[in-house]
Amino acid sequence: MKEKSLMFSLMRERGTNLIDELTTALVNNMRFSDHNVLYPTYGVPKPNEGVRPEWFYDAYKASNGYSELDSIHMYITQEAMFEELGEMMMGVALVEMKHLDKLGDLIMSLGGQVARPGSTESIEYGSSPVEAVHFALSAEQSAVKGYDEIMEKVIALPQNETTRYTLTLLAKLMADERLHIEMFEEWLRENANRRRGDE
């Protein structure tokens, strides 16, 4: 009887990461993610098709104040430091965690390495909510600039499955970062009467 029920059931593909699928669906439906632009669902990036893994190292994990790992650390810390920023910073941090996950998968698929040294010493958190949001805004703007530079490199390559996948991923990452910029700018407009150093 069990064999018959298996015959008609939908079986999960081996190697499918259900937690990855669940978190992607969750993050895509949060107000902190641009749900009009989705992660790529087709193709598998491959090494030696033009896209270089090292192009993504700084965006993934670097002590530059705007890498995905730096941003996650900054937003989680700011969430703890400033109660009024809690929901916004935690929501944005969750989206950045998915970005880090997707970039790590891409880097590994391209033959790169994600286990690289890093430090959080250069991250600035701010001494007030306004200053914290200014630092967050600057990090998001730097991230968009970095992704835009990578996108230009990928666009210049001969098109193949790997470049198409990468461009789709970059479009999603940039859409989310631009949404975060809008959210931070809106928060700053609504709190314009506060000075940067005010508590």
C-alpha positions in Angstrom: 0.0 0.0 0.0 2.8 2.4 0.9 4.4 1.8 -2.6 1.2 2.8 -4.3 0.9 6.0 -2.3 4.5 6.9 -3.1 3.8 6.3 -6.8 1.2 9.1 -6.9 2.8 11.5 -4.4 5.0 14.4 -5.4 8.5 13.6 -4.3 11.0 16.2 -3.2 14.0 16.4 -5.5 17.1 15.0 -3.8 19.4 17.7 -2.6 16.6 20.3 -2.3 17.2 22.6 0.7 13.8 23.1 2.1 15.0 25.7 4.6 16.5 27.7 1.8 13.2 27.6 -0.1 11.3 28.5 3.1 13.5 31.5 3.9 13.5 32.7 0.4 9.7 32.7 0.3 9.5 34.4 3.7 12.0 37.1 2.8 10.4 37.7 -0.6 7.1 38.5 1.1 8.4 40.9 3.7 8.0 44.6 3.3 11.8 44.8 3.6 12.3 43.0 0.3 11.3 44.2 -3.2 8.8 41.4 -4.0 8.5 42.7 -7.6 12.0 41.4 -8.4 12.7 37.7 -7.5 15.8 35.6 -7.1 16.7 33.5 -10.2 14.9 30.2 -10.3 16.5 28.8 -13.4 20.0 27.8 -14.5 23.0 26.9 -12.5 26.1 29.2 -12.6 29.2 27.4 -13.7 32.9 28.2 -13.4 34.9 29.2 -16.4 32.0 30.9 -18.2 33.3 34.4 -17.7 31.9 35.4 -14.3 34.7 35.5 -11.8 34.0 34.6 -8.1 36.4 37.1 -6.8 34.2 39.9 -8.2 31.8 39.1 -5.3 34.3 38.7 -2.5 34.0 42.3 -1.2 30.2 42.2 -1.5 30.1 38.9 0.4 32.5 39.4 3.2 35.0 42.3 3.5 35.9 44.8 6.2 34.5 47.7 4.1 31.4 48.7 6.1 29.0 47.7 3.4 29.6 44.0 2.6 26.5 41.8 3.3 28.2 40.4 6.4 29.1 43.8 7.7 25.6 45.1 7.0 24.0 42.1 8.9 26.3 42.8 11.9 25.6 46.5 11.8 21.8 46.1 11.6 21.6 43.5 14.3 23.7 45.6 16.6 21.7 48.8 15.8 18.5 46.8 16.5 19.7 46.1 20.0 21.1 49.6 20.6 18.1 51.6 19.4 14.6 50.3 20.3 12.8 52.6 17.8 14.8 51.1 15.0 14.3 47.6 16.1 11.7 46.3 13.5 13.2 48.1 10.6 16.8 47.0 11.3 15.9 43.4 12.0 13.7 43.2 8.9 16.5 44.6 6.7 19.1 42.3 8.4 17.0 39.2 7.5 16.9 40.3 3.8 20.7 40.9 3.9 21.1 37.3 5.4 19.4 35.9 2.3 21.7 38.1 0.1 24.7 36.6 1.9 23.3 33.1 1.4 22.7 33.6 -2.3 26.1 35.3 -2.9 27.8 32.4 -1.0 26.1 29.9 -3.3 27.1 31.9 -6.4 30.7 32.2 -5.3 31.0 28.5 -4.6 29.3 27.6 -7.9 31.8 29.7 -9.7 34.7 27.8 -8.0 35.5 30.5 -5.4 35.9 30.4 -1.7 33.7 31.9 1.0 35.8 31.0 4.0 37.8 34.2 4.1 39.1 36.3 7.0 37.0 39.2 8.1 36.6 41.7 10.9 33.8 43.9 12.2 36.2 46.5 13.6 35.5 49.0 10.9 31.7 49.0 11.3 30.2 52.2 12.6 26.9 51.9 14.4 26.1 55.5 15.4 25.5 57.0 18.8 21.9 57.9 18.1 19.1 56.5 16.0 19.5 59.3 13.4 23.3 58.7 13.1 22.7 54.9 12.9 20.3 55.4 10.0 22.8 57.7 8.2 25.4 54.9 8.5 22.9 52.3 7.3 22.0 54.6 4.3 25.6 55.0 3.4 26.2 51.3 3.5 23.2 50.6 1.2 24.4 53.3 -1.2 27.9 51.8 -1.3 26.4 48.3 -1.9 24.3 49.5 -4.8 27.4 51.1 -6.3 29.4 47.9 -5.9 26.7 45.7 -7.4 26.3 48.2 -10.3 30.1 47.9 -11.0 29.9 44.1 -11.0 26.8 44.2 -13.3 28.7 46.3 -15.9 31.5 43.6 -15.9 28.9 40.8 -16.4 27.0 42.7 -19.1 30.2 43.0 -21.1 30.7 39.2 -21.2 29.3 36.9 -23.9 25.9 35.9 -22.7 25.3 32.3 -21.4 23.5 30.6 -18.6 25.9 31.8 -15.9 25.8 35.4 -17.0 22.0 35.4 -17.2 21.7 33.8 -13.7 24.2 36.3 -12.3 22.5 39.3 -13.9 19.1 38.2 -12.5 20.6 37.7 -9.0 22.3 41.1 -9.2 19.0 42.7 -10.2 17.3 41.2 -7.2 20.1 42.3 -4.8 20.1 45.8 -6.2 16.3 46.1 -6.0 16.3 45.2 -2.3 19.2 47.6 -1.6 17.3 50.4 -3.3 14.2 49.6 -1.3 16.3 49.8 1.9 17.7 53.2 0.7 14.1 54.4 0.3 13.1 53.1 3.7 16.1 54.8 5.4 15.5 58.1 3.6 11.8 58.0 4.5 12.7 57.4 8.2 15.2 60.3 8.1 12.5 62.6 6.6 10.0 61.6 9.3 12.6 62.2 12.0 14.2 65.4 10.5 13.6 67.3 13.7 16.1 65.1 15.5 19.8 66.0 15.3 22.4 63.3 14.4 23.8 63.2 17.9 20.4 63.3 19.8 19.3 60.3 21.8 
